[in-house]
Amino acid sequence: MRRPAVILGLFAAPLAVFAAMVAADRTFGGPGRGFGYVVQVSLPDEDARQGLPPVMGPQDASRPLVVIDAGHGGKDPGAGLGPLKEKDLVLRLALALRDELLRQGAVRVALTRENDRYLLLPVRPDIARRLQADLFISIHADSTETGTGARGATVYVLSDKGSNEAAERIAARENAVDEVNGIRITDQDDNVGAILVDLSQREMQAKAESFGNLILREGRGRLPFRDDKVQSAAFAVLKAPDVPSVLFESGYINNEDDLARLASAEGQQAFAQTLASAIRVHFAREAALPALQP
């Protein structure tokens, strides 16, 4: 009887080891084995994951999208020698325009910044491109030497050569934001001439100029304008090749009348209503519709 017991023990020992291995695997094995559990990880939504601002307004992707850019911000205050700096003033204007567009409910809206943060110039139009925006509006406040009496708003579109010397100087000042002691801190492809030759860019230029003329038309009697024609300059922030882009110099921050107007609730509302009206007419034309309905 001892011999069969020994033989049985020889078979039983490996079986016991195998059974122990299976039990350990089921208990400590990887996901999907044994009990079939799955580890779930919460991921941010797509826009947050890509660093894009939220899109506000109608939850309908077929509605046109406007990206509003408040110029300057953070370490770059922009123009203004008094307590109210350009970066803060244009942010108020951008928020007023956003609120007016959302109140009307016809279009979707995104802001490049909603607070006092610094953005490199190439990032601003890139946000519009990545969101596949239908219109990009960059808002600024001008400045000039005191005593010149310059006042009023100016509408700019992109050009490889400014429409006049003043436009070139303004563009150079805005573009200098991405320089430190005269040294470029970003790699900017400034081959604007080649872009303008492209058919798509030409189409965007035509749309931008048409929209700029609408701003001038809708602002008649509401806003004072420095120039009654759309100007052109080589603003880096307008270089998105596939989004109609306009830069709006809302007035002269060192002009007492302009500053008082832009800093007031009434002045900001007039600005917002003018731009919102121009935006609605622009998209109505683009869609070949009599009017955009909320």
Backbone bond lengths (Angstrom), bond angles and torsions (degrees), N, CA, C in turn:
res aa  C-N    CA-C-N  psi(-1)  N-CA   C-N-CA  omega(-1)  CA-C   N-CA-C  phi
1 M - - - 1.449 - - 1.515 111.73 -
2 R 1.353 116.54 -22.57 1.458 118.45 -177.77 1.502 111.14 -70.85
3 R 1.361 117.15 -34.43 1.474 119.19 -176.51 1.524 111.56 -66.35
4 P 1.342 121.74 -47.26 1.475 120.71 176.64 1.514 112.52 -58.83
5 A 1.335 117.16 -36.58 1.463 119.80 -179.60 1.510 111.30 -65.19
6 V 1.337 115.44 -38.83 1.471 119.35 178.45 1.524 110.52 -64.81
7 I 1.344 116.20 -43.47 1.479 120.23 179.97 1.520 110.22 -63.41
8 L 1.348 117.28 -41.35 1.469 120.55 178.46 1.516 111.33 -62.83
9 G 1.351 116.03 -37.03 1.463 120.29 179.28 1.516 111.75 -65.92
10 L 1.339 116.25 -34.77 1.462 119.77 179.11 1.530 111.51 -64.24
11 F 1.330 117.59 -36.29 1.479 121.31 178.08 1.532 112.24 -80.03
12 A 1.316 116.24 -34.53 1.469 120.21 -175.26 1.527 111.98 -68.74
13 A 1.334 117.42 -36.26 1.474 120.76 -176.91 1.528 111.74 -61.86
14 P 1.368 120.15 -50.07 1.478 119.42 177.58 1.521 112.80 -61.81
15 L 1.345 116.53 -37.23 1.458 119.31 179.32 1.528 111.14 -63.31
16 A 1.343 115.32 -39.04 1.467 119.21 178.96 1.522 111.37 -65.25
17 V 1.337 115.92 -39.65 1.473 120.13 178.67 1.528 110.82 -64.27
18 F 1.373 115.12 -43.26 1.472 119.92 179.76 1.531 110.99 -63.24
19 A 1.351 116.05 -41.99 1.460 119.78 179.28 1.524 110.64 -63.21
20 A 1.334 117.41 -38.37 1.467 121.01 178.52 1.522 111.41 -65.53
21 M 1.350 117.65 -37.94 1.463 122.12 178.73 1.524 111.04 -64.96
22 V 1.346 116.01 -42.66 1.466 119.63 178.95 1.525 110.79 -63.22
23 A 1.313 116.52 -42.17 1.465 120.23 -179.96 1.520 111.38 -64.00
24 A 1.343 116.08 -41.55 1.467 119.80 179.33 1.515 111.31 -65.62
25 D 1.343 115.35 -38.59 1.466 119.08 -179.89 1.529 111.26 -64.31
26 R 1.337 115.63 -41.06 1.465 119.69 -179.74 1.525 111.39 -67.69
27 T 1.333 115.19 -33.22 1.460 119.28 -176.96 1.521 112.66 -80.80
28 F 1.336 117.07 -41.88 1.463 120.94 -172.80 1.517 113.69 -115.23
29 G 1.326 117.45 4.67 1.462 120.13 -176.75 1.511 113.40 -68.08
30 G 1.358 117.18 175.10 1.463 123.18 -177.62 1.514 112.30 -74.02
31 P 1.351 116.37 169.56 1.472 121.71 179.80 1.514 111.62 -56.59
32 G 1.311 114.65 142.25 1.457 119.10 177.35 1.503 112.76 90.25
33 R 1.381 117.04 -3.28 1.458 119.60 179.78 1.522 108.85 -116.25
34 G 1.316 116.87 158.29 1.455 120.68 178.36 1.509 111.01 68.63
35 F 1.370 116.79 -92.93 1.455 121.18 -175.44 1.512 112.54 -91.68
36 G 1.334 118.28 -2.19 1.455 121.64 174.27 1.518 113.50 68.26
37 Y 1.363 119.37 29.75 1.459 120.04 -179.02 1.522 110.50 -80.10
38 V 1.341 116.02 159.75 1.459 122.68 -179.60 1.522 109.09 -129.43
39 V 1.320 117.39 132.71 1.465 121.76 176.11 1.515 108.88 -86.05
40 Q 1.345 118.29 125.85 1.454 123.17 179.86 1.523 109.38 -108.40
41 V 1.351 115.35 133.56 1.459 121.63 179.56 1.520 108.19 -121.08
42 S 1.333 117.25 126.78 1.462 121.25 178.82 1.521 109.51 -76.51
43 L 1.320 116.16 126.60 1.458 122.17 178.63 1.519 109.08 -110.66
44 P 1.345 116.61 147.74 1.471 118.31 176.56 1.508 110.08 -67.28
45 D 1.357 115.93 161.12 1.450 118.60 178.76 1.522 109.86 -65.67
46 E 1.328 115.98 168.19 1.462 121.17 -170.55 1.521 112.15 -60.99
47 D 1.357 117.59 -44.11 1.453 119.74 -178.53 1.517 111.31 -63.45
48 A 1.348 117.52 -42.39 1.455 120.12 179.98 1.516 110.57 -65.76
49 R 1.348 116.28 -38.42 1.453 120.10 -178.95 1.518 110.62 -64.16
50 Q 1.314 117.98 -31.97 1.453 121.75 -178.30 1.530 112.46 -94.24
51 G 1.336 117.87 0.89 1.442 120.67 179.32 1.507 114.11 74.51
52 L 1.324 117.64 26.50 1.459 121.62 -179.72 1.524 110.60 -98.54
53 P 1.343 117.35 148.34 1.461 119.85 177.83 1.522 110.61 -71.18
54 P 1.335 117.50 159.55 1.470 119.93 178.66 1.523 111.02 -70.81
55 V 1.327 115.31 149.17 1.461 122.27 175.13 1.518 107.80 -97.68
56 M 1.334 116.63 123.88 1.462 122.35 -176.66 1.524 110.20 -108.21
57 G 1.325 115.43 159.98 1.458 120.22 178.29 1.510 111.99 109.84
58 P 1.333 117.24 -156.48 1.464 121.36 -177.11 1.531 111.86 -57.49
59 Q 1.316 115.87 136.82 1.469 120.97 177.48 1.522 109.62 -83.19
60 D 1.312 114.57 60.24 1.461 121.91 -176.40 1.525 107.65 -142.01
61 A 1.321 116.71 106.59 1.467 121.38 -175.02 1.523 112.88 -64.91
62 S 1.336 116.95 -14.15 1.466 118.77 178.42 1.526 112.04 -79.40
63 R 1.351 117.10 -15.72 1.460 120.36 178.12 1.530 109.42 -72.23
64 P 1.332 117.67 143.04 1.469 120.07 -179.75 1.523 111.48 -64.85
65 L 1.330 114.94 150.15 1.459 122.01 -177.04 1.528 110.32 -116.23
66 V 1.336 115.72 128.07 1.457 123.04 175.87 1.524 108.58 -108.51
67 V 1.325 117.42 128.13 1.462 121.64 172.49 1.523 108.09 -104.07
68 I 1.339 115.87 121.62 1.466 122.41 -178.52 1.525 108.33 -104.20
69 D 1.317 115.16 127.53 1.463 121.37 -177.50 1.522 109.72 -113.88
70 A 1.337 116.90 113.38 1.462 121.08 172.28 1.522 107.68 -83.68
71 G 1.316 117.48 115.84 1.459 121.39 -174.22 1.525 113.22 -62.84
72 H 1.346 113.96 158.11 1.463 122.75 175.76 1.534 110.34 62.16
73 G 1.344 118.34 -151.59 1.460 120.50 -178.13 1.514 112.35 119.00
74 G 1.321 115.85 154.43 1.456 121.11 178.28 1.513 112.24 61.01
75 K 1.328 115.95 -126.94 1.469 121.38 -176.98 1.520 112.89 -70.38
76 D 1.317 117.19 -10.66 1.468 121.85 179.94 1.525 109.28 -106.70
77 P 1.346 118.63 99.60 1.462 120.63 -175.83 1.516 113.95 -77.29
78 G 1.342 117.83 -17.13 1.452 120.19 -175.01 1.516 110.91 76.36
79 A 1.323 117.40 -152.80 1.465 122.26 -176.61 1.527 110.64 -81.37
80 G 1.330 114.98 168.56 1.463 120.87 176.40 1.510 112.56 114.11
81 L 1.339 116.56 122.32 1.460 121.99 179.49 1.523 111.80 -98.17
82 G 1.323 117.41 -16.57 1.456 121.77 -179.49 1.512 112.11 -86.86
83 P 1.328 116.80 -168.09 1.473 120.67 -178.96 1.523 113.67 -67.46
84 L 1.336 116.93 -27.87 1.465 120.02 -179.83 1.526 109.65 -93.83
85 K 1.322 116.28 111.99 1.462 122.02 -178.47 1.532 110.58 -91.86
86 E 1.330 114.12 160.40 1.460 120.07 -178.89 1.520 111.70 -56.97
87 K 1.341 117.18 -41.88 1.469 119.77 -176.36 1.527 111.75 -59.14
88 D 1.345 116.77 -36.46 1.462 120.27 -179.32 1.528 111.50 -78.34
89 L 1.326 115.90 -39.48 1.459 120.42 -179.22 1.524 111.28 -63.62
90 V 1.344 116.61 -47.11 1.467 119.04 -176.66 1.529 111.26 -71.19
91 L 1.332 117.35 -26.77 1.467 119.14 175.11 1.527 110.06 -66.06
92 R 1.328 117.13 -40.28 1.470 120.38 176.10 1.530 110.50 -60.84
93 L 1.323 116.50 -41.82 1.462 119.98 179.10 1.528 111.09 -65.33
94 A 1.329 116.18 -42.34 1.466 120.36 179.73 1.530 110.83 -62.23
95 L 1.319 116.97 -42.45 1.463 120.84 179.50 1.526 110.88 -67.16
96 A 1.345 116.62 -37.25 1.467 119.89 177.91 1.524 110.89 -64.46
97 L 1.332 116.93 -40.80 1.465 120.61 177.90 1.519 110.62 -66.90
98 R 1.325 116.50 -42.66 1.472 119.32 176.88 1.526 111.08 -57.36
99 D 1.324 116.25 -47.92 1.467 120.28 -178.02 1.524 111.51 -62.59
100 E 1.321 117.07 -39.13 1.465 120.33 -179.94 1.525 110.68 -66.84
101 L 1.325 117.09 -42.44 1.465 120.55 178.82 1.529 110.87 -65.04
102 L 1.328 116.84 -40.75 1.461 120.03 178.72 1.522 110.99 -68.04
103 R 1.331 116.69 -35.17 1.463 120.12 178.03 1.524 110.49 -63.83
104 Q 1.339 116.81 -40.86 1.460 120.48 179.85 1.527 111.09 -73.57
105 G 1.320 116.87 -29.62 1.454 120.91 171.71 1.505 117.30 75.05
106 A 1.316 119.27 13.61 1.457 120.04 -174.54 1.521 113.59 -91.65
107 V 1.328 117.16 -26.60 1.455 119.62 -174.67 1.527 109.86 -129.86
108 R 1.327 114.62 165.13 1.461 121.25 173.45 1.534 108.64 -92.32
109 V 1.325 116.25 153.15 1.463 121.48 -173.50 1.521 110.40 -137.69
110 A 1.339 115.71 141.15 1.464 121.96 170.25 1.523 108.36 -139.23
111 L 1.322 117.03 146.75 1.458 122.99 178.15 1.521 110.00 -112.79
112 T 1.316 116.93 137.90 1.471 119.42 176.08 1.520 110.55 -67.07
113 R 1.329 117.08 -31.75 1.466 120.89 173.38 1.526 109.19 -148.89
114 E 1.332 115.77 140.25 1.457 122.27 177.40 1.522 110.93 -112.21
115 N 1.328 116.76 2.71 1.458 120.85 -179.37 1.526 109.05 -146.78
116 D 1.312 116.21 -171.73 1.460 121.08 -175.35 1.528 110.44 -86.02
117 R 1.320 116.08 75.65 1.461 120.05 177.09 1.518 110.41 -125.26
118 Y 1.324 115.16 155.81 1.457 121.94 -176.82 1.525 110.16 -94.73
119 L 1.329 116.08 133.26 1.458 121.85 176.39 1.518 108.76 -127.85
120 L 1.325 116.64 133.86 1.464 119.87 173.98 1.528 109.32 -63.51
121 L 1.312 116.31 149.31 1.461 120.44 -177.17 1.522 113.32 -55.69
122 P 1.348 120.39 -46.89 1.469 118.89 -177.98 1.524 113.37 -63.78
123 V 1.343 117.75 -23.28 1.463 121.16 -177.97 1.524 110.77 -68.29
124 R 1.330 117.06 -34.59 1.459 121.23 -173.40 1.533 112.34 -63.71
125 P 1.344 119.79 -56.92 1.465 118.35 176.34 1.519 112.79 -67.21
126 D 1.342 116.67 -25.69 1.460 119.12 179.13 1.525 110.99 -66.21
127 I 1.328 116.59 -34.12 1.468 119.99 175.08 1.530 109.85 -59.69
128 A 1.324 115.85 -45.00 1.469 119.89 179.20 1.524 110.85 -61.78
129 R 1.308 117.10 -41.56 1.464 120.65 -179.05 1.521 110.93 -66.70
130 R 1.324 117.13 -43.91 1.463 120.59 -177.88 1.524 111.79 -68.44
131 L 1.323 116.73 -29.43 1.466 120.26 176.02 1.520 112.00 -83.97
132 Q 1.334 115.84 -3.54 1.468 121.95 -177.58 1.528 110.38 56.67
133 A 1.331 114.57 49.55 1.460 121.23 -178.53 1.523 111.09 -69.26
134 D 1.324 114.96 155.42 1.456 121.87 177.46 1.521 111.73 -97.03
135 L 1.345 116.21 -12.56 1.462 120.50 -179.33 1.522 108.20 -160.53
136 F 1.342 115.74 141.00 1.459 122.21 179.39 1.525 108.37 -127.52
137 I 1.348 116.89 125.08 1.454 121.90 -178.49 1.524 108.66 -125.09
138 S 1.327 116.81 118.40 1.455 121.66 177.38 1.527 108.68 -104.08
139 I 1.338 116.49 125.07 1.462 121.87 -173.18 1.523 110.04 -106.18
140 H 1.339 116.27 130.81 1.461 122.30 -179.81 1.521 109.46 -137.83
141 A 1.320 116.09 173.24 1.462 122.97 172.63 1.520 107.08 -129.87
142 D 1.309 116.78 128.35 1.462 123.43 -173.69 1.521 111.06 -79.28
143 S 1.321 115.95 169.77 1.462 121.70 172.16 1.521 108.11 -153.97
144 T 1.310 115.48 155.99 1.459 121.12 179.00 1.517 108.52 -153.60
145 E 1.319 116.37 175.60 1.453 119.54 179.76 1.523 109.74 -61.51
146 T 1.328 116.33 140.00 1.463 120.12 179.19 1.520 110.24 -64.55
147 G 1.307 115.01 147.46 1.455 120.38 177.94 1.513 113.96 91.84
148 T 1.332 118.12 -4.35 1.470 119.83 -179.07 1.524 111.28 -82.31
149 G 1.324 117.40 -21.51 1.455 120.62 -178.83 1.509 113.97 77.74
150 A 1.338 118.01 8.44 1.464 120.80 -179.66 1.517 110.28 -66.49
151 R 1.323 116.55 135.16 1.454 121.54 177.78 1.527 109.18 -156.86
152 G 1.318 115.56 166.59 1.454 120.87 177.09 1.519 113.10 99.69
153 A 1.322 114.87 162.96 1.457 122.83 -177.53 1.536 111.11 -87.01
154 T 1.332 115.37 158.94 1.469 122.25 176.91 1.520 108.89 -139.73
155 V 1.322 116.51 138.83 1.468 122.63 178.97 1.518 108.56 -106.87
156 Y 1.348 116.33 128.54 1.462 121.95 -179.03 1.530 111.19 -121.23
157 V 1.321 115.40 144.38 1.458 122.63 167.09 1.520 107.36 -122.94
158 L 1.315 116.60 171.11 1.457 120.88 -175.30 1.519 112.55 -75.67
159 S 1.317 114.56 141.16 1.457 121.75 170.47 1.513 107.45 -148.65
160 D 1.343 117.31 147.17 1.461 119.32 176.76 1.520 110.67 -72.03
161 K 1.319 116.79 -16.28 1.456 121.25 175.54 1.523 107.28 -136.52
162 G 1.304 117.75 128.90 1.456 121.64 -177.56 1.511 111.78 -59.81
163 S 1.328 115.73 152.15 1.457 119.59 -178.38 1.522 111.74 -70.63
164 N 1.315 118.02 -19.46 1.459 120.97 174.94 1.523 108.31 -160.97
165 E 1.319 116.45 174.33 1.464 120.56 -176.26 1.520 112.11 -62.69
166 A 1.321 117.03 -37.77 1.466 120.29 -179.72 1.521 110.27 -62.09
167 A 1.332 115.75 -43.41 1.463 119.58 179.17 1.518 110.53 -61.49
168 E 1.328 117.47 -40.08 1.461 121.17 179.44 1.521 111.37 -63.98
169 R 1.331 117.37 -40.68 1.462 120.53 -179.94 1.528 110.12 -65.56
170 I 1.340 117.16 -41.22 1.467 120.79 179.44 1.524 110.01 -64.08
171 A 1.331 116.29 -43.77 1.467 120.35 179.44 1.520 110.67 -62.21
172 A 1.337 116.82 -40.98 1.458 120.59 -179.96 1.522 110.83 -63.66
173 R 1.341 117.05 -38.23 1.457 120.81 179.35 1.524 111.03 -66.29
174 E 1.335 116.90 -44.70 1.460 120.11 -179.41 1.529 110.82 -67.22
175 N 1.347 117.08 -39.74 1.457 120.61 -178.38 1.518 111.89 -69.00
176 A 1.338 117.77 -23.59 1.459 121.48 -177.79 1.522 112.70 -69.63
177 V 1.337 117.18 -8.29 1.460 120.65 179.87 1.525 110.62 -57.62
178 D 1.322 117.86 -33.00 1.460 121.87 -177.22 1.516 112.01 -94.40
179 E 1.328 117.48 26.49 1.450 122.08 177.05 1.523 109.49 -121.80
180 V 1.327 115.74 144.80 1.454 121.78 174.54 1.517 107.26 -124.04
181 N 1.332 115.98 115.17 1.469 120.58 -176.34 1.524 112.10 53.51
182 G 1.325 114.57 38.42 1.459 119.56 176.96 1.512 114.96 80.50
183 I 1.328 118.62 2.00 1.471 122.32 -178.91 1.518 108.64 -105.22
184 R 1.338 116.86 128.37 1.460 121.15 179.76 1.517 109.98 -64.48
185 I 1.337 116.23 136.84 1.462 119.70 177.60 1.527 111.36 -109.09
186 T 1.319 116.83 2.91 1.466 120.45 175.16 1.511 108.80 -132.32
187 D 1.298 116.07 155.50 1.463 121.83 175.54 1.514 108.67 -91.38
188 Q 1.320 115.82 99.23 1.455 121.00 -178.08 1.514 109.59 -101.75
189 D 1.325 116.17 123.88 1.450 119.98 171.79 1.524 107.19 -82.49
190 D 1.335 115.15 103.13 1.461 119.83 -172.86 1.524 111.72 -97.13
191 N 1.321 116.16 26.27 1.460 119.84 -176.67 1.525 109.66 -81.81
192 V 1.333 115.05 62.74 1.457 120.04 -175.05 1.515 111.76 -65.68
193 G 1.351 116.00 -36.33 1.466 118.86 -179.62 1.513 111.69 -56.57
194 A 1.333 116.39 -42.10 1.463 120.18 179.68 1.517 110.71 -67.24
195 I 1.332 117.52 -36.07 1.467 120.44 179.90 1.519 110.65 -66.43
196 L 1.347 115.40 -41.86 1.461 119.45 -176.93 1.521 112.27 -64.85
197 V 1.332 116.69 -26.16 1.458 120.37 178.20 1.523 110.74 -69.90
198 D 1.317 115.25 -30.18 1.460 120.24 -178.84 1.523 110.69 -62.91
199 L 1.312 116.06 137.58 1.463 120.90 -177.33 1.522 112.44 -60.90
200 S 1.324 116.90 -40.60 1.454 120.31 -179.74 1.514 111.12 -62.01
201 Q 1.318 116.70 -42.03 1.455 120.22 179.44 1.524 111.26 -64.52
202 R 1.319 115.73 -39.09 1.461 119.13 178.53 1.531 110.54 -62.47
203 E 1.313 115.45 -40.02 1.464 119.26 179.04 1.525 110.76 -64.28
204 M 1.358 116.49 -42.09 1.457 120.08 178.73 1.529 111.08 -64.47
205 Q 1.332 116.37 -37.82 1.457 120.52 178.44 1.528 110.99 -61.93
206 A 1.321 115.01 -43.82 1.469 119.25 -179.63 1.532 110.53 -63.87
207 K 1.330 116.93 -41.49 1.466 120.22 179.12 1.525 111.11 -66.19
208 A 1.332 116.30 -39.99 1.459 120.26 179.91 1.526 110.88 -64.12
209 E 1.321 116.71 -43.10 1.465 119.82 -179.98 1.524 110.98 -66.81
210 S 1.323 115.93 -38.90 1.462 119.67 176.89 1.523 110.52 -61.67
211 F 1.325 116.68 -43.08 1.457 120.51 178.00 1.530 110.85 -65.19
212 G 1.328 116.92 -40.43 1.454 120.57 177.85 1.523 111.98 -59.32
213 N 1.320 116.78 -40.06 1.462 120.65 177.14 1.528 111.52 -65.91
214 L 1.327 116.16 -32.76 1.466 119.45 176.55 1.527 110.94 -66.63
215 I 1.335 116.96 -37.62 1.465 119.94 176.93 1.524 110.02 -60.06
216 L 1.335 115.86 -45.51 1.458 120.17 179.11 1.529 111.08 -62.30
217 R 1.329 115.98 -40.27 1.464 119.90 -179.35 1.519 111.65 -68.27
218 E 1.340 116.52 -48.38 1.460 120.27 -176.99 1.527 111.74 -70.66
219 G 1.332 116.92 -23.00 1.458 120.07 -178.57 1.509 114.51 -86.55
220 R 1.332 116.95 -6.23 1.460 120.58 179.50 1.529 110.18 -60.76
221 G 1.341 115.74 124.31 1.455 120.13 -178.10 1.514 113.65 83.95
222 R 1.343 117.47 -10.56 1.463 121.27 178.77 1.522 111.60 -107.26
223 L 1.346 115.68 -41.19 1.460 121.47 -175.86 1.527 110.19 -128.19
224 P 1.340 117.27 145.76 1.460 119.60 171.35 1.529 109.80 -82.77
225 F 1.341 117.09 137.07 1.456 121.10 179.41 1.528 110.00 -115.96
226 R 1.317 114.10 138.58 1.459 120.41 175.33 1.518 110.50 -70.67
227 D 1.335 116.39 -42.91 1.465 122.88 178.46 1.516 108.67 -123.83
228 D 1.320 116.21 140.26 1.470 119.99 -179.98 1.525 111.85 -93.68
229 K 1.331 116.59 12.81 1.466 121.81 175.39 1.520 109.21 -131.65
230 V 1.334 115.39 152.53 1.460 120.46 176.20 1.528 108.74 -68.01
231 Q 1.330 116.78 130.43 1.453 122.74 179.37 1.533 109.92 -98.40
232 S 1.322 116.63 167.18 1.462 120.45 178.71 1.516 109.83 -136.37
233 A 1.323 115.65 143.36 1.462 122.10 179.21 1.525 108.60 -159.47
234 A 1.309 116.70 165.61 1.474 121.70 -174.64 1.521 111.12 -89.75
235 F 1.311 116.79 58.08 1.460 120.65 177.16 1.526 109.93 -70.10
236 A 1.338 116.10 127.94 1.463 119.83 179.39 1.523 111.92 -62.69
237 V 1.336 117.48 -32.03 1.460 120.91 -175.60 1.525 111.87 -72.43
238 L 1.329 118.10 -10.78 1.470 121.39 -179.01 1.525 112.69 -99.45
239 K 1.321 117.94 11.09 1.459 120.11 -169.49 1.524 115.31 -91.01
240 A 1.308 118.63 18.90 1.467 119.69 172.37 1.526 108.15 -68.11
241 P 1.330 119.17 120.71 1.465 120.49 -172.91 1.518 114.85 -75.66
242 D 1.341 117.57 -12.28 1.460 118.91 -174.16 1.527 113.19 -130.57
243 V 1.338 117.20 20.18 1.469 121.80 176.49 1.526 108.10 -133.24
244 P 1.333 118.78 123.46 1.469 119.70 175.33 1.527 109.50 -58.86
245 S 1.341 116.98 125.17 1.458 121.30 -170.99 1.519 111.28 -130.59
246 V 1.334 114.78 136.06 1.458 121.61 -179.21 1.524 108.71 -132.82
247 L 1.326 116.15 140.07 1.465 121.19 172.24 1.521 107.83 -108.94
248 F 1.327 116.05 126.10 1.462 121.53 -176.68 1.516 109.25 -112.46
249 E 1.335 116.31 107.81 1.462 121.56 172.23 1.525 106.39 -83.30
250 S 1.322 116.35 107.22 1.464 121.34 -167.14 1.524 113.57 -74.92
251 G 1.310 118.15 -14.33 1.458 122.47 -179.29 1.514 109.54 156.36
252 Y 1.318 116.48 -176.68 1.467 121.64 -178.07 1.523 109.35 -100.01
253 I 1.320 115.17 116.17 1.454 120.28 -174.87 1.519 111.78 -69.60
254 N 1.344 117.81 -20.96 1.462 119.59 177.96 1.529 112.03 -97.98
255 N 1.336 116.77 11.89 1.451 121.40 171.19 1.532 107.41 -100.11
256 E 1.317 117.51 124.49 1.467 120.96 -173.39 1.525 112.15 -58.81
257 D 1.320 117.00 -41.62 1.468 120.01 -178.92 1.522 111.29 -66.65
258 D 1.351 116.75 -45.87 1.465 120.43 179.36 1.521 111.12 -63.23
259 L 1.332 116.04 -43.65 1.463 119.72 -178.45 1.529 111.00 -63.10
260 A 1.341 116.08 -43.83 1.465 119.21 178.98 1.521 110.77 -62.14
261 R 1.322 116.67 -40.51 1.466 120.78 179.65 1.524 111.13 -64.68
262 L 1.325 116.97 -48.84 1.462 120.77 -174.94 1.525 112.53 -71.78
263 A 1.323 116.99 -27.25 1.462 120.33 -179.05 1.520 112.32 -83.17
264 S 1.331 117.63 -12.62 1.463 121.19 -177.35 1.522 111.01 -87.73
265 A 1.324 115.25 154.65 1.468 120.54 177.16 1.525 110.37 -63.13
266 E 1.329 116.35 -37.73 1.466 120.19 179.90 1.522 111.20 -66.21
267 G 1.329 116.16 -42.61 1.460 120.00 179.80 1.523 112.10 -65.71
268 Q 1.314 117.03 -39.90 1.458 120.98 178.49 1.520 111.22 -67.70
269 Q 1.339 116.53 -35.63 1.460 120.12 177.68 1.525 110.66 -68.48
270 A 1.331 117.05 -39.57 1.465 120.47 177.67 1.522 110.69 -63.37
271 F 1.319 115.76 -41.18 1.468 120.62 176.06 1.525 110.39 -60.44
272 A 1.332 115.99 -49.91 1.464 120.70 -176.52 1.526 111.41 -62.99
273 Q 1.309 117.62 -42.42 1.462 120.70 -179.35 1.527 111.49 -67.10
274 T 1.337 116.63 -38.17 1.467 120.35 177.99 1.515 111.05 -62.54
275 L 1.326 116.15 -51.68 1.468 119.94 -178.61 1.522 111.73 -65.37
276 A 1.332 116.89 -40.15 1.469 120.19 179.66 1.519 110.85 -63.48
277 S 1.331 117.42 -40.86 1.467 120.61 177.98 1.516 110.89 -62.99
278 A 1.341 116.65 -44.23 1.465 120.62 179.13 1.524 110.96 -63.10
279 I 1.324 116.79 -39.12 1.469 121.28 179.99 1.527 110.41 -64.96
280 R 1.318 117.79 -44.10 1.463 120.74 -179.65 1.529 111.16 -63.20
281 V 1.321 117.01 -44.55 1.465 120.16 179.60 1.532 110.10 -65.11
282 H 1.318 116.38 -40.94 1.471 120.70 179.30 1.524 111.30 -58.28
283 F 1.330 116.69 -48.32 1.460 119.72 -178.40 1.524 112.17 -73.08
284 A 1.321 116.74 -29.85 1.465 119.24 174.54 1.525 109.76 -63.48
285 R 1.314 117.08 -40.65 1.463 120.48 176.74 1.523 111.33 -65.84
286 E 1.318 116.41 -43.01 1.460 120.54 -178.27 1.529 110.91 -63.54
287 A 1.317 116.16 -36.21 1.473 119.79 -178.20 1.512 112.21 -89.69
288 A 1.339 117.24 -0.88 1.475 123.03 -177.84 1.523 111.05 56.16
289 L 1.343 115.91 39.39 1.456 122.24 179.76 1.535 108.78 -113.25
290 P 1.322 117.76 151.77 1.460 119.47 178.30 1.513 112.95 -65.03
291 A 1.344 116.78 -30.62 1.459 120.66 178.36 1.526 109.13 -166.53
292 L 1.338 116.08 151.54 1.442 120.15 174.19 1.522 108.83 -82.34
293 Q 1.307 117.18 125.13 1.440 121.26 178.51 1.521 109.84 -95.12
294 P 1.350 117.59 143.05 1.480 120.38 176.96 1.515 111.01 -59.62
